[in-house]
Amino acid sequence: MKNIVVFASGSGSNFQAIIDSIGKGEIEAQISGLIASRPGIGAIERAISHNIPHYILPDKSSEATFSEVLLSKLKEWNPNLIVLAGFLKKIPSEVIEQYRNKIINIHPSLLPKFGGKGYYGIKVHRAVVDAGETESGCTVHFVNEHYDKGDIIKQTKVVVSDDDTPETLAQKILKEEHKLLPNVIAEILNNN
Ligand code: GAR
């Protein structure tokens, strides 16, 4: 059985989409663990209710400790694929090196537009609306040492309407994220 480790910092609706897709037999793998960036986030509740082990990163850990704890958890959970599903911390370079081309991220814009440091969550959608863009969407890409710069795997476009607010746009795109992310995971894991 192949293993997926999910990293999350928020409500975990993308994490849930992966759980549901595995439940429907679309992804041939199991989630061996969740890495949560802080306590109290929705993703942890979802892990508990689905009996998925979770680990909460220590507060204010130095870069060295952060990478040590991550590498030791990853060794235990032995992932074939690591999925960043709304994870807002930078992944240490040791982890990227050790899991090169095995870490993917979902980002709520059509990268390379509206990506990079500072562009996360609602901030992305606010920037898109402020710029008067007529389309936006979501991107799944491989993770390298540079924020949102790894090779793009797949994107879904959505139309930005005149009456869209950052919040309505976020909702529209999140719906597409929930299809795109499981779809890419299945393509990667079911074929290799
Ligand atoms: C998602 O929209 C994801 O694309 C975004 O955070 C949200 C997490 O929602 N990620 C980023 O902005 C990364 N730069 P979720 O916790 O409900 O899955």
py3Dmol code that shows the C-alpha trace and the ligand (Angstrom):
import py3Dmol

protein = """\
ATOM      1  CA  MET A   1       0.000   0.000   0.000  1.00  0.00           C
ATOM      2  CA  LYS A   2       1.339   3.421  -0.926  1.00  0.00           C
ATOM      3  CA  ASN A   3       1.534   6.125   1.722  1.00  0.00           C
ATOM      4  CA  ILE A   4       0.604   9.790   1.537  1.00  0.00           C
ATOM      5  CA  VAL A   5       1.634  12.297   4.209  1.00  0.00           C
ATOM      6  CA  VAL A   6      -0.405  15.511   4.215  1.00  0.00           C
ATOM      7  CA  PHE A   7       0.809  18.851   5.631  1.00  0.00           C
ATOM      8  CA  ALA A   8      -1.842  21.407   6.600  1.00  0.00           C
ATOM      9  CA  SER A   9      -2.200  24.738   8.420  1.00  0.00           C
ATOM     10  CA  GLY A  10      -5.923  25.436   8.170  1.00  0.00           C
ATOM     11  CA  SER A  11      -9.407  23.982   7.995  1.00  0.00           C
ATOM     12  CA  GLY A  12      -8.150  21.036   5.971  1.00  0.00           C
ATOM     13  CA  SER A  13     -10.890  20.930   3.342  1.00  0.00           C
ATOM     14  CA  ASN A  14      -8.318  19.802   0.771  1.00  0.00           C
ATOM     15  CA  PHE A  15      -7.126  17.143   3.219  1.00  0.00           C
ATOM     16  CA  GLN A  16     -10.766  16.035   3.478  1.00  0.00           C
ATOM     17  CA  ALA A  17     -11.034  15.884  -0.326  1.00  0.00           C
ATOM     18  CA  ILE A  18      -8.080  13.452  -0.360  1.00  0.00           C
ATOM     19  CA  ILE A  19      -9.642  11.338   2.419  1.00  0.00           C
ATOM     20  CA  ASP A  20     -12.950  11.209   0.477  1.00  0.00           C
ATOM     21  CA  SER A  21     -11.253  10.337  -2.778  1.00  0.00           C
ATOM     22  CA  ILE A  22      -9.389   7.444  -1.119  1.00  0.00           C
ATOM     23  CA  GLY A  23     -12.728   6.342   0.384  1.00  0.00           C
ATOM     24  CA  LYS A  24     -14.250   6.199  -3.115  1.00  0.00           C
ATOM     25  CA  GLY A  25     -11.347   4.077  -4.339  1.00  0.00           C
ATOM     26  CA  GLU A  26     -10.094   6.778  -6.738  1.00  0.00           C
ATOM     27  CA  ILE A  27      -6.662   7.024  -5.098  1.00  0.00           C
ATOM     28  CA  GLU A  28      -4.905   3.716  -4.448  1.00  0.00           C
ATOM     29  CA  ALA A  29      -3.114   4.709  -1.260  1.00  0.00           C
ATOM     30  CA  GLN A  30      -3.600   5.471   2.399  1.00  0.00           C
ATOM     31  CA  ILE A  31      -2.807   8.596   4.404  1.00  0.00           C
ATOM     32  CA  SER A  32      -0.163   7.504   6.897  1.00  0.00           C
ATOM     33  CA  GLY A  33      -0.047  10.818   8.760  1.00  0.00           C
ATOM     34  CA  LEU A  34      -0.883  14.513   8.989  1.00  0.00           C
ATOM     35  CA  ILE A  35       1.671  17.169   9.866  1.00  0.00           C
ATOM     36  CA  ALA A  36      -0.110  20.190  11.382  1.00  0.00           C
ATOM     37  CA  SER A  37       1.716  23.501  11.657  1.00  0.00           C
ATOM     38  CA  ARG A  38      -0.129  24.489  14.856  1.00  0.00           C
ATOM     39  CA  PRO A  39      -2.667  23.194  17.380  1.00  0.00           C
ATOM     40  CA  GLY A  40      -6.383  23.893  17.074  1.00  0.00           C
ATOM     41  CA  ILE A  41      -6.729  23.744  13.296  1.00  0.00           C
ATOM     42  CA  GLY A  42      -9.632  21.977  11.578  1.00  0.00           C
ATOM     43  CA  ALA A  43      -7.318  19.559   9.788  1.00  0.00           C
ATOM     44  CA  ILE A  44      -6.420  17.939  13.133  1.00  0.00           C
ATOM     45  CA  GLU A  45     -10.111  17.292  13.912  1.00  0.00           C
ATOM     46  CA  ARG A  46     -10.480  15.645  10.530  1.00  0.00           C
ATOM     47  CA  ALA A  47      -7.415  13.449  11.164  1.00  0.00           C
ATOM     48  CA  ILE A  48      -8.773  12.363  14.554  1.00  0.00           C
ATOM     49  CA  SER A  49     -12.217  11.527  13.199  1.00  0.00           C
ATOM     50  CA  HIS A  50     -10.688   9.392  10.432  1.00  0.00           C
ATOM     51  CA  ASN A  51      -8.133   7.670  12.699  1.00  0.00           C
ATOM     52  CA  ILE A  52      -5.209   9.216  10.858  1.00  0.00           C
ATOM     53  CA  PRO A  53      -2.140   9.799  13.062  1.00  0.00           C
ATOM     54  CA  HIS A  54      -1.154  13.460  13.361  1.00  0.00           C
ATOM     55  CA  TYR A  55       1.818  15.400  14.585  1.00  0.00           C
ATOM     56  CA  ILE A  56       1.759  19.065  15.622  1.00  0.00           C
ATOM     57  CA  LEU A  57       4.978  20.937  14.898  1.00  0.00           C
ATOM     58  CA  PRO A  58       6.629  22.466  17.954  1.00  0.00           C
ATOM     59  CA  ASP A  59       6.105  26.203  18.346  1.00  0.00           C
ATOM     60  CA  LYS A  60       8.993  28.475  17.335  1.00  0.00           C
ATOM     61  CA  SER A  61      11.334  25.634  16.492  1.00  0.00           C
ATOM     62  CA  SER A  62      14.627  26.627  14.921  1.00  0.00           C
ATOM     63  CA  GLU A  63      15.182  25.660  11.279  1.00  0.00           C
ATOM     64  CA  ALA A  64      17.453  22.787  12.431  1.00  0.00           C
ATOM     65  CA  THR A  65      14.917  21.352  14.878  1.00  0.00           C
ATOM     66  CA  PHE A  66      12.074  21.832  12.404  1.00  0.00           C
ATOM     67  CA  SER A  67      13.882  19.825   9.792  1.00  0.00           C
ATOM     68  CA  GLU A  68      14.969  17.133  12.299  1.00  0.00           C
ATOM     69  CA  VAL A  69      11.458  16.531  13.630  1.00  0.00           C
ATOM     70  CA  LEU A  70      10.020  16.512  10.134  1.00  0.00           C
ATOM     71  CA  LEU A  71      12.575  14.036   8.829  1.00  0.00           C
ATOM     72  CA  SER A  72      12.037  11.713  11.760  1.00  0.00           C
ATOM     73  CA  LYS A  73       8.224  11.769  11.378  1.00  0.00           C
ATOM     74  CA  LEU A  74       8.532  11.243   7.637  1.00  0.00           C
ATOM     75  CA  LYS A  75      10.838   8.280   8.197  1.00  0.00           C
ATOM     76  CA  GLU A  76       8.178   6.755  10.447  1.00  0.00           C
ATOM     77  CA  TRP A  77       5.296   7.439   8.024  1.00  0.00           C
ATOM     78  CA  ASN A  78       7.324   6.480   4.940  1.00  0.00           C
ATOM     79  CA  PRO A  79       5.528   8.564   2.273  1.00  0.00           C
ATOM     80  CA  ASN A  80       5.501   7.795  -1.440  1.00  0.00           C
ATOM     81  CA  LEU A  81       4.048  11.288  -1.809  1.00  0.00           C
ATOM     82  CA  ILE A  82       3.939  14.357   0.453  1.00  0.00           C
ATOM     83  CA  VAL A  83       1.016  16.705  -0.173  1.00  0.00           C
ATOM     84  CA  LEU A  84       1.035  20.302   1.035  1.00  0.00           C
ATOM     85  CA  ALA A  85      -2.676  21.053   1.391  1.00  0.00           C
ATOM     86  CA  GLY A  86      -2.813  24.642   2.622  1.00  0.00           C
ATOM     87  CA  PHE A  87       0.514  24.462   4.492  1.00  0.00           C
ATOM     88  CA  LEU A  88       1.921  27.899   5.206  1.00  0.00           C
ATOM     89  CA  LYS A  89       5.411  27.143   6.525  1.00  0.00           C
ATOM     90  CA  LYS A  90       8.474  26.877   4.320  1.00  0.00           C
ATOM     91  CA  ILE A  91       9.695  23.308   3.906  1.00  0.00           C
ATOM     92  CA  PRO A  92      13.347  23.009   5.018  1.00  0.00           C
ATOM     93  CA  SER A  93      15.789  22.331   2.196  1.00  0.00           C
ATOM     94  CA  GLU A  94      16.978  19.038   3.782  1.00  0.00           C
ATOM     95  CA  VAL A  95      13.440  17.692   3.494  1.00  0.00           C
ATOM     96  CA  ILE A  96      13.110  18.867  -0.124  1.00  0.00           C
ATOM     97  CA  GLU A  97      16.437  17.274  -0.993  1.00  0.00           C
ATOM     98  CA  GLN A  98      15.506  13.960   0.564  1.00  0.00           C
ATOM     99  CA  TYR A  99      12.043  13.863  -1.034  1.00  0.00           C
ATOM    100  CA  ARG A 100      12.826  15.529  -4.365  1.00  0.00           C
ATOM    101  CA  ASN A 101       9.901  15.231  -6.835  1.00  0.00           C
ATOM    102  CA  LYS A 102       7.830  13.574  -4.123  1.00  0.00           C
ATOM    103  CA  ILE A 103       6.371  16.785  -2.647  1.00  0.00           C
ATOM    104  CA  ILE A 104       3.442  18.556  -4.287  1.00  0.00           C
ATOM    105  CA  ASN A 105       1.587  21.725  -3.302  1.00  0.00           C
ATOM    106  CA  ILE A 106      -1.790  23.207  -4.172  1.00  0.00           C
ATOM    107  CA  HIS A 107      -1.906  26.968  -4.707  1.00  0.00           C
ATOM    108  CA  PRO A 108      -5.088  29.001  -5.283  1.00  0.00           C
ATOM    109  CA  SER A 109      -4.008  30.927  -8.409  1.00  0.00           C
ATOM    110  CA  LEU A 110      -2.811  30.281 -11.923  1.00  0.00           C
ATOM    111  CA  LEU A 111       0.911  30.167 -11.171  1.00  0.00           C
ATOM    112  CA  PRO A 112       3.291  31.775 -11.972  1.00  0.00           C
ATOM    113  CA  LYS A 113       0.777  34.586 -11.426  1.00  0.00           C
ATOM    114  CA  PHE A 114       0.043  35.568  -7.809  1.00  0.00           C
ATOM    115  CA  GLY A 115       2.540  33.190  -6.226  1.00  0.00           C
ATOM    116  CA  GLY A 116       5.562  33.545  -3.978  1.00  0.00           C
ATOM    117  CA  LYS A 117       6.146  34.716  -0.436  1.00  0.00           C
ATOM    118  CA  GLY A 118       3.139  36.484   1.104  1.00  0.00           C
ATOM    119  CA  TYR A 119       0.655  35.069  -1.405  1.00  0.00           C
ATOM    120  CA  TYR A 120      -1.517  32.637   0.510  1.00  0.00           C
ATOM    121  CA  GLY A 121      -5.200  32.088   1.171  1.00  0.00           C
ATOM    122  CA  ILE A 122      -7.484  35.110   0.823  1.00  0.00           C
ATOM    123  CA  LYS A 123      -4.505  37.409   0.069  1.00  0.00           C
ATOM    124  CA  VAL A 124      -4.129  35.678  -3.279  1.00  0.00           C
ATOM    125  CA  HIS A 125      -7.775  36.233  -4.212  1.00  0.00           C
ATOM    126  CA  ARG A 126      -7.700  39.867  -3.044  1.00  0.00           C
ATOM    127  CA  ALA A 127      -4.700  40.524  -5.281  1.00  0.00           C
ATOM    128  CA  VAL A 128      -6.439  38.854  -8.246  1.00  0.00           C
ATOM    129  CA  VAL A 129      -9.623  40.919  -7.797  1.00  0.00           C
ATOM    130  CA  ASP A 130      -7.636  44.144  -7.236  1.00  0.00           C
ATOM    131  CA  ALA A 131      -5.660  43.514 -10.419  1.00  0.00           C
ATOM    132  CA  GLY A 132      -8.911  43.211 -12.422  1.00  0.00           C
ATOM    133  CA  GLU A 133      -8.052  39.724 -13.703  1.00  0.00           C
ATOM    134  CA  THR A 134     -10.759  38.028 -15.760  1.00  0.00           C
ATOM    135  CA  GLU A 135      -9.591  34.518 -14.903  1.00  0.00           C
ATOM    136  CA  SER A 136      -7.929  32.774 -12.008  1.00  0.00           C
ATOM    137  CA  GLY A 137      -7.826  29.191 -10.768  1.00  0.00           C
ATOM    138  CA  CYS A 138      -5.655  26.710  -8.942  1.00  0.00           C
ATOM    139  CA  THR A 139      -2.339  25.004  -9.580  1.00  0.00           C
ATOM    140  CA  VAL A 140      -0.737  21.788  -8.359  1.00  0.00           C
ATOM    141  CA  HIS A 141       3.040  21.860  -8.663  1.00  0.00           C
ATOM    142  CA  PHE A 142       6.142  20.100  -7.408  1.00  0.00           C
ATOM    143  CA  VAL A 143       7.832  21.800  -4.469  1.00  0.00           C
ATOM    144  CA  ASN A 144      11.408  22.997  -4.764  1.00  0.00           C
ATOM    145  CA  GLU A 145      13.496  25.379  -2.654  1.00  0.00           C
ATOM    146  CA  HIS A 146      11.653  28.462  -3.994  1.00  0.00           C
ATOM    147  CA  TYR A 147       8.105  29.376  -2.920  1.00  0.00           C
ATOM    148  CA  ASP A 148       5.556  28.357  -5.611  1.00  0.00           C
ATOM    149  CA  LYS A 149       8.264  27.991  -8.262  1.00  0.00           C
ATOM    150  CA  GLY A 150       8.477  24.197  -8.805  1.00  0.00           C
ATOM    151  CA  ASP A 151       7.325  22.567 -12.048  1.00  0.00           C
ATOM    152  CA  ILE A 152       3.600  22.900 -12.692  1.00  0.00           C
ATOM    153  CA  ILE A 153       1.725  19.593 -12.914  1.00  0.00           C
ATOM    154  CA  LYS A 154      -1.845  20.698 -13.619  1.00  0.00           C
ATOM    155  CA  GLN A 155      -4.119  23.768 -13.407  1.00  0.00           C
ATOM    156  CA  THR A 156      -7.851  24.476 -13.427  1.00  0.00           C
ATOM    157  CA  LYS A 157      -9.138  27.850 -14.618  1.00  0.00           C
ATOM    158  CA  VAL A 158     -12.189  29.702 -13.316  1.00  0.00           C
ATOM    159  CA  VAL A 159     -13.785  32.873 -14.639  1.00  0.00           C
ATOM    160  CA  VAL A 160     -13.554  35.944 -12.411  1.00  0.00           C
ATOM    161  CA  SER A 161     -16.898  37.757 -12.757  1.00  0.00           C
ATOM    162  CA  ASP A 162     -17.360  41.507 -12.338  1.00  0.00           C
ATOM    163  CA  ASP A 163     -19.248  40.945  -9.094  1.00  0.00           C
ATOM    164  CA  ASP A 164     -16.745  38.509  -7.582  1.00  0.00           C
ATOM    165  CA  THR A 165     -15.255  39.487  -4.231  1.00  0.00           C
ATOM    166  CA  PRO A 166     -12.109  37.828  -2.860  1.00  0.00           C
ATOM    167  CA  GLU A 167     -14.426  35.658  -0.729  1.00  0.00           C
ATOM    168  CA  THR A 168     -16.693  34.469  -3.578  1.00  0.00           C
ATOM    169  CA  LEU A 169     -13.657  33.830  -5.758  1.00  0.00           C
ATOM    170  CA  ALA A 170     -12.028  31.812  -2.942  1.00  0.00           C
ATOM    171  CA  GLN A 171     -15.159  29.644  -2.714  1.00  0.00           C
ATOM    172  CA  LYS A 172     -15.296  29.022  -6.464  1.00  0.00           C
ATOM    173  CA  ILE A 173     -11.623  28.091  -6.587  1.00  0.00           C
ATOM    174  CA  LEU A 174     -11.717  25.905  -3.467  1.00  0.00           C
ATOM    175  CA  LYS A 175     -14.405  23.777  -5.142  1.00  0.00           C
ATOM    176  CA  GLU A 176     -12.031  23.221  -8.065  1.00  0.00           C
ATOM    177  CA  GLU A 177      -9.101  22.526  -5.704  1.00  0.00           C
ATOM    178  CA  HIS A 178     -11.086  19.665  -4.192  1.00  0.00           C
ATOM    179  CA  LYS A 179     -11.250  18.016  -7.630  1.00  0.00           C
ATOM    180  CA  LEU A 180      -7.813  18.936  -8.949  1.00  0.00           C
ATOM    181  CA  LEU A 181      -5.724  17.802  -5.980  1.00  0.00           C
ATOM    182  CA  PRO A 182      -7.128  14.239  -5.660  1.00  0.00           C
ATOM    183  CA  ASN A 183      -7.012  13.912  -9.434  1.00  0.00           C
ATOM    184  CA  VAL A 184      -3.275  14.745  -9.573  1.00  0.00           C
ATOM    185  CA  ILE A 185      -2.524  12.470  -6.594  1.00  0.00           C
ATOM    186  CA  ALA A 186      -4.292   9.576  -8.325  1.00  0.00           C
ATOM    187  CA  GLU A 187      -2.381  10.250 -11.553  1.00  0.00           C
ATOM    188  CA  ILE A 188       0.937  10.191  -9.710  1.00  0.00           C
ATOM    189  CA  LEU A 189       0.329   7.250  -7.393  1.00  0.00           C
ATOM    190  CA  ASN A 190      -1.933   4.937  -9.386  1.00  0.00           C
ATOM    191  CA  ASN A 191       0.434   4.796 -12.359  1.00  0.00           C
ATOM    192  CA  ASN A 192       3.818   4.385 -10.657  1.00  0.00           C
TER     193      ASN A 192
END
"""
ligand_1 = """\
18
GAR
C -6.410 26.482 -0.045
O -7.138 27.410 -0.801
C -4.999 26.340 -0.594
O -4.933 26.452 -1.981
C -4.326 27.526 0.062
O -4.811 27.501 1.387
C -6.167 27.006 1.374
C -6.284 25.914 2.420
O -7.623 25.529 2.584
N -2.896 27.387 -0.016
C -2.072 28.433 -0.163
O -2.465 29.584 -0.237
C -0.609 28.063 -0.244
N 0.164 29.166 -0.754
P -7.998 24.185 3.324
O -7.283 24.192 4.668
O -9.483 24.257 3.494
O -7.580 23.021 2.462
"""
view = py3Dmol.view(width=600, height=400)
view.addModel(protein, "pdb")
view.setStyle({"model": 0}, {"cartoon": {"style": "trace"}})
view.addModel(ligand_1, "xyz")
view.setStyle({"model": 1}, {"stick": {}})
view.zoomTo()
view.show()
